[in-house]
């Protein structure tokens, strides 16, 4: 049986399509991306995180992302959503850095004990 698109909800780069099966008339949702857990328990669309992360890694921002996506004919995410995602990524980076520093400190301590250093 064929399906028809009944509607679409856009959340930045992610979409949820409402599709209807012509055989059974059941309406289902189809997501274009997965959601992942972020800082403080929030959940965000993986494609939106990747887009913001890419801009952060290359020195871009919301306007640069919006410009790039408009050239491709792809709708962008809102500035508010971009900034919230940017904060979540920053928090994740901070947590990873802190954990890495703690691990390095534990390794240094172990080596100092093993080598009987003061």
N, C-alpha and C positions, 0 to 999 in steps of 0.2 A: 504493500500500500504506500501511496505517496503521503508526504507531509506538507503542510503549509505553515508559513510563519505568521503567527497571530499577533506578535508584538515583540518589542525589543526594549530593554532597559540598559542604559549605558552608565558605567561607573568608571570614568577615566578611560583607560584603554580596554577595560574589560566590558563584556556584554553578557546579558542573559536573554536568550531568545525563548519566546513562548511558541512552541510548535504544536500543531494539531495533526494527529494521525487520521487520514481519510477513511481508514478501514474501521477503526473502533471509536472515532471521535474523541479520543482521550487527548487532553492538553498536557504537555510536559514542558519542563524547563531544560534548556541546554546552555551550560556555561562555557564561555570562551577561554576561561583561565581558572586556575585554582586559587584558593585563599590560603594564606599562611599566617601563623601566629607571630605577632610582633611584640614590642615592648609593652609592658603593662597589660598584657592579655588581649590587646586588640587584634583584629584579623583584617588583613588587607589583601588585595588582589596581587598575585605574584607579578603580573606584567606591569602593574603600576610601580611596584617596588623596583623592578629591574630598570624601568625608564628613569626613575628619580636617581637610583644608584649610578646609572650611566652618566647622568648630568653632573652629579657630585664628583665622580671620578675624573671627569674631563673639564671641570671648571665651569660648567654650564649651570643654568637655572631654569626656572619655569618658562621664562620668555623664549629661551633658546629651544627648549623642548617643544613649545607651542609652535614656533616658527618651523622647526624641522618637520613636525607632524603635519602642519598645514600644507607644506610642499608635497607631502605624500598623500594628501587628501584624507588624513586620519584625524578624527576629533581628539583633542587633548583633554587632560584632566584639569580641574579647577585649580587656581592658585592655592586655595585653602587646603585642598587635598594634597597638593604637591608639598606644601610646607609641613603638614602633619606627617606625611611619609618621610620627609627629610629629617624631621625630629626623631622619628622611630629608628631610622637607619643610624643617625648620630648616636643614639642611646645604645644601639646594638654594638656599634664600633667601640664605644667607650667601655662597655661591659667586656667585650672581647679583649681589649687592650689591658684592662685591669686584671683579668684572669691570666693573660699571658705574662704580665709582670709578676704576679704572685707565683706562677709556676717557675719562672726564671729564678726568683728568690729562693724557692724551695730547693731547686737544683743546686744553686750556689751554696746553700747551707749544707746540703748533703755532701757536696764535694769538699767543703771546708772541714767537715767532721771526718770524712774519710782520709783526708790528707793532714789531719791534725793542725790545721791553721788556726791562729787566734781569732 
